[in-house]
Amino acid sequence: MEEHHDLSVNLHLVIEGEEEIGSGNLGSFLEQNRDALKCDVAVVSDTGMIARGVPTLSYGLRGVTALEVKVTGPKMDLHSGVFGGAVANPITALAQLLATLHDRQGRVAIAGFYDRVKPLEDWEREAWRKLPVDGDKLILEETGVPELFGEAGYNSVERIWARPTAEINGIGGGYQGQGTKTVIASHAMAKLTFRLVPEQEGDEILKLAKEHLQKHLPKGVTMEITTGHSGPWYLTDPHSALGEAAQRALRKAFNRDPALIREGGSIPIVSQFREILGVETLLMGLALPDCRAHSPNENFPLENFEGGIRLNKAILQELA
Amino acid sequence: MEEHHDLSVNLHLVIEGEEEIGSGNLGSFLEQNRDALKCDVAVVSDTGMIARGVPTLSYGLRGVTALEVKVTGPKMDLHSGVFGGAVANPITALAQLLATLHDRQGRVAIAGFYDRVKPLEDWEREAWRKLPVDGDKLILEETGVPELFGEAGYNSVERIWARPTAEINGIGGGYQGQGTKTVIASHAMAKLTFRLVPEQEGDEILKLAKEHLQKHLPKGVTMEITTGHSGPWYLTDPHSALGEAAQRALRKAFNRDPALIREGGSIPIVSQFREILGVETLLMGLALPDCRAHSPNENFPLENFEGGIRLNKAILQELA
């Protein structure tokens, strides 16, 4: 506006603070304000750059759905000497149950889990192999894991960007303090999330997961399952007219050809923009691979803050 | 002493407060005071009665040994969208590892675990079946478990009194609070104890357990094992001269034939009395099956407090 005294496009800013808990209220807000928010495209900056200085257009995201499982045995914690051997241990039962979620090659073992999964396109695998980044090396360095591990038949970026997962995000039961306490816990719980890819449906995956857990529940315990928030996957065409505009803006802002990728994370609102406002979303984010999202020392470089200013100027011009 | 102006025996009282953490200092105290504590028999009241009003002599105890296992993957908690699928999940790996500890019939699956286990004697199984108590019913009522579960081929009291166990006493990892947090935890841990029976050796069981865990550790994670305190099992002859004296005292105090049982708990000091002082221990306890040891609302009836006064008077006379 300083340069041209006006913007070349009309602009709505939508700000929400519930993304990390599933954006539970944004959908109804969009519906209530559908007319006021009428637009041609959405632009979101909640994704990342594949490497420092490499402009990146993310054209796909995984979805996510969640459940919590609680396994109960005795009505109270028991002395493991007085009762141990004659009653099922809820922690042991939970471990046995969770161990059935995957085979030893890293594949999810829930019946039907992969039925709707759209295979990776050849052009995508080809394009991702040519990206100016060594995904395996990056993951080893950033995470410090002793070795990579995942579904057989896929490399690391394919596993993260295009394959679904079943992750246990938390587990707890019995005595977790210092030293020893010889109890058999009354109950134990685990929190699970599933990352979803096209064309998986969150509700169907939850149903299949529940059936799996019910089928594999060990003897001697009962189980409660609570389902949590869900967000769908997203996939758009990076070669559409809007996608090409985004690519030009990224090139202009960073003076380099953009990388076209998918991401492993989930941003439920982009599906709501599509469903409620009827528009596609351009995902042009600026987080670096070592930004430590959701970890201690999360960070964002000033250099990318400045790049973001250039990028936002360019995308408004290109979209116009 | 009020009745007879003297005791019929010489008496040492040994009081310690570390039983629940493995009695780490009592052994050296006994060694340092071996001469002062010279005696013919030890009497301990840390066991239970099989039912209200039924005097009980416990002639066997299980031992216990402990270890803690910590499984580590990434150096910090990771975003499960950004990295999920390409790195092993330490909680999943721990669940898979712990699931290998038992077969689905409740038998411990550690190689060599049962090699030294002394089979139950026919007379014991026979005697225990005649006890005036329904073990299965009691355990169902006291614990509230949906069904009994344990090693195939044994009833509940046999499982508790004469068979070894591998129990997970605690497990923890990742996010355990309200709602969802989409992390892959850096690490997860579990606390295990093993109840030991004649002739198992605590150190050997720990060695076998470590080998088992190392052998079954899933890919993509590392493991640390820390061993905790150990206490040996105990078995004495209820029909020895001292055992018969104990039975007479129990009969006198409660006006009923005593039940002869083993117990599932562990009292490490009785083995130290045997090894260091060279004496057997008479286990004549007064806790009831619903005393809720190690649980909320632990309790002890006044009636048994009074019975204990009669019993202590009688045992001193009978031992004399």
Contacts between the chains, C-beta under 8 A, distances in Angstrom:
chain1	res1	chain2	res2	distance
A	21	B	179	6.7
A	21	B	180	7.5
A	22	B	180	7.8
A	48	B	82	7.9
A	62	B	81	6.3
A	64	B	81	6.9
A	64	B	182	6.6
A	66	B	180	4.6
A	73	B	143	7.7
A	73	B	145	5.4
A	73	B	146	7.7
A	74	B	143	4.0
A	74	B	144	5.7
A	74	B	145	5.2
A	75	B	143	6.8
A	75	B	144	3.3
A	76	B	143	7.9
A	76	B	144	7.6
A	76	B	292	7.2
A	76	B	295	4.8
A	76	B	296	6.1
A	77	B	294	7.0
A	77	B	295	5.6
A	77	B	296	7.8
A	78	B	143	6.0
A	78	B	294	7.3
A	78	B	295	6.5
A	79	B	265	6.6
A	79	B	293	4.6
A	79	B	294	4.0
A	79	B	295	7.0
A	80	B	165	7.4
A	80	B	167	4.8
A	80	B	169	6.2
A	80	B	193	6.2
A	80	B	195	7.1
A	81	B	62	6.3
A	81	B	64	6.9
A	81	B	195	6.2
A	81	B	263	7.4
A	81	B	264	4.7
A	81	B	265	3.1
A	81	B	266	5.6
A	82	B	48	7.9
A	82	B	160	7.2
A	82	B	263	7.6
A	82	B	264	5.6
A	82	B	265	5.6
A	82	B	293	5.8
A	82	B	294	7.8
A	83	B	139	6.6
A	83	B	142	7.9
A	83	B	143	6.1
A	83	B	160	6.7
A	83	B	264	7.2
A	84	B	160	6.9
A	84	B	165	4.6
A	84	B	167	5.1
A	84	B	195	5.6
A	84	B	264	6.1
A	85	B	150	5.2
A	85	B	151	6.7
A	85	B	159	3.8
A	85	B	160	5.1
A	85	B	163	5.5
A	85	B	164	8.0
A	85	B	165	4.6
A	85	B	195	7.0
A	85	B	264	6.7
A	86	B	135	7.9
A	86	B	139	5.4
A	86	B	148	6.0
A	86	B	149	7.6
A	86	B	150	4.9
A	86	B	156	4.1
A	86	B	157	7.8
A	86	B	159	4.7
A	86	B	160	5.2
A	87	B	139	6.7
A	87	B	143	5.6
A	87	B	145	4.8
A	87	B	148	6.7
A	87	B	149	6.1
A	87	B	150	7.3
A	88	B	106	7.9
A	88	B	145	6.9
A	88	B	149	4.0
A	89	B	167	5.5
A	89	B	168	5.9
A	91	B	98	7.7
A	91	B	168	4.2
A	91	B	169	7.8
A	91	B	170	7.3
A	91	B	171	5.0
A	91	B	190	7.4
A	92	B	98	6.7
A	92	B	101	7.0
A	92	B	102	6.5
A	92	B	167	7.4
A	92	B	168	5.3
A	94	B	95	7.4
A	94	B	171	7.7
A	95	B	94	7.4
A	95	B	95	4.4
A	95	B	96	7.9
A	95	B	98	3.8
A	95	B	99	5.0
A	95	B	168	6.9
A	95	B	171	7.3
A	95	B	190	7.9
A	96	B	95	7.9
A	96	B	98	7.8
A	96	B	99	4.4
A	96	B	102	7.7
A	96	B	104	7.8
A	98	B	91	7.7
A	98	B	92	6.7
A	98	B	95	3.8
A	98	B	96	7.8
A	98	B	99	7.7
A	99	B	95	5.0
A	99	B	96	4.4
A	99	B	98	7.7
A	99	B	99	3.6
A	101	B	92	7.0
A	102	B	92	6.5
A	102	B	96	7.7
A	104	B	96	7.8
A	104	B	218	7.0
A	104	B	219	7.9
A	106	B	88	7.9
A	135	B	86	7.9
A	139	B	83	6.6
A	139	B	86	5.4
A	139	B	87	6.7
A	142	B	83	7.9
A	143	B	73	7.7
A	143	B	74	4.0
A	143	B	75	6.8
A	143	B	76	7.9
A	143	B	78	5.9
A	143	B	83	6.1
A	143	B	87	5.6
A	144	B	74	5.7
A	144	B	75	3.3
A	144	B	76	7.6
A	145	B	73	5.3
A	145	B	74	5.2
A	145	B	87	4.7
A	145	B	88	6.9
A	145	B	220	6.3
A	145	B	221	7.9
A	146	B	73	7.7
A	146	B	220	6.8
A	146	B	221	6.8
A	146	B	222	5.4
A	147	B	219	6.8
A	147	B	220	5.5
A	148	B	86	6.0
A	148	B	87	6.7
A	148	B	220	7.2
A	149	B	86	7.6
A	149	B	87	6.1
A	149	B	88	4.0
A	149	B	219	5.2
A	149	B	220	3.1
A	150	B	85	5.1
A	150	B	86	4.9
A	150	B	87	7.3
A	151	B	85	6.7
A	156	B	86	4.1
A	157	B	86	7.8
A	159	B	85	3.8
A	159	B	86	4.7
A	160	B	82	7.2
A	160	B	83	6.7
A	160	B	84	6.9
A	160	B	85	5.1
A	160	B	86	5.1
A	163	B	85	5.5
A	164	B	85	8.0
A	165	B	80	7.4
A	165	B	84	4.6
A	165	B	85	4.6
A	167	B	80	4.8
A	167	B	84	5.1
A	167	B	89	5.5
A	167	B	92	7.4
A	167	B	182	7.7
A	167	B	184	6.1
A	168	B	89	5.9
A	168	B	91	4.2
A	168	B	92	5.3
A	168	B	95	6.9
A	168	B	174	7.0
A	169	B	80	6.3
A	169	B	91	7.8
A	169	B	174	5.2
A	169	B	175	5.4
A	169	B	180	7.0
A	169	B	181	6.0
A	169	B	182	6.1
A	169	B	183	5.4
A	169	B	184	7.4
A	169	B	185	7.4
A	170	B	91	7.3
A	170	B	173	6.7
A	170	B	174	3.6
A	170	B	175	3.9
A	170	B	176	4.9
A	170	B	181	7.1
A	170	B	183	7.7
A	170	B	185	7.1
A	171	B	91	5.0
A	171	B	94	7.7
A	171	B	95	7.3
A	171	B	171	5.8
A	171	B	172	6.7
A	171	B	173	5.1
A	171	B	174	6.3
A	171	B	176	7.5
A	171	B	188	6.4
A	172	B	171	6.7
A	172	B	172	5.2
A	172	B	173	7.7
A	172	B	176	4.1
A	173	B	170	6.7
A	173	B	171	5.1
A	173	B	172	7.8
A	174	B	168	7.0
A	174	B	169	5.2
A	174	B	170	3.6
A	174	B	171	6.3
A	174	B	191	7.2
A	175	B	169	5.4
A	175	B	170	3.9
A	175	B	191	6.3
A	176	B	170	4.9
A	176	B	171	7.5
A	176	B	172	4.1
A	176	B	189	7.6
A	176	B	191	7.6
A	179	B	21	6.7
A	179	B	228	6.9
A	180	B	21	7.5
A	180	B	22	7.7
A	180	B	66	4.6
A	180	B	169	7.0
A	180	B	191	6.4
A	180	B	193	6.5
A	180	B	228	4.8
A	180	B	229	6.5
A	181	B	169	6.0
A	181	B	170	7.1
A	181	B	191	7.7
A	181	B	294	7.7
A	182	B	64	6.6
A	182	B	167	7.7
A	182	B	169	6.0
A	182	B	193	5.4
A	182	B	266	8.0
A	182	B	294	7.0
A	183	B	169	5.4
A	183	B	170	7.7
A	183	B	294	5.9
A	184	B	167	6.1
A	184	B	169	7.4
A	185	B	169	7.4
A	185	B	170	7.1
A	188	B	171	6.4
A	189	B	176	7.6
A	190	B	91	7.4
A	190	B	95	7.9
A	191	B	174	7.2
A	191	B	175	6.2
A	191	B	176	7.6
A	191	B	180	6.5
A	191	B	181	7.7
A	193	B	80	6.2
A	193	B	180	6.5
A	193	B	182	5.4
A	195	B	80	7.1
A	195	B	81	6.2
A	195	B	84	5.6
A	195	B	85	7.1
A	218	B	104	7.0
A	219	B	104	7.9
A	219	B	147	6.8
A	219	B	149	5.2
A	220	B	145	6.4
A	220	B	146	6.8
A	220	B	147	5.6
A	220	B	148	7.2
A	220	B	149	3.2
A	221	B	145	7.9
A	221	B	146	6.8
A	222	B	146	5.4
A	228	B	179	6.9
A	228	B	180	4.8
A	229	B	180	6.5
A	263	B	81	7.3
A	263	B	82	7.6
A	264	B	81	4.7
A	264	B	82	5.6
A	264	B	83	7.2
A	264	B	84	6.2
A	264	B	85	6.7
A	265	B	79	6.6
A	265	B	81	3.1
A	265	B	82	5.7
A	266	B	81	5.6
A	266	B	182	8.0
A	292	B	76	7.2
A	293	B	79	4.6
A	293	B	82	5.8
A	294	B	77	7.0
A	294	B	78	7.3
A	294	B	79	4.1
A	294	B	82	7.8
A	294	B	181	7.7
A	294	B	182	7.0
A	294	B	183	5.9
A	295	B	76	4.8
A	295	B	77	5.6
A	295	B	78	6.5
A	295	B	79	7.0
A	296	B	76	6.1
A	296	B	77	7.9
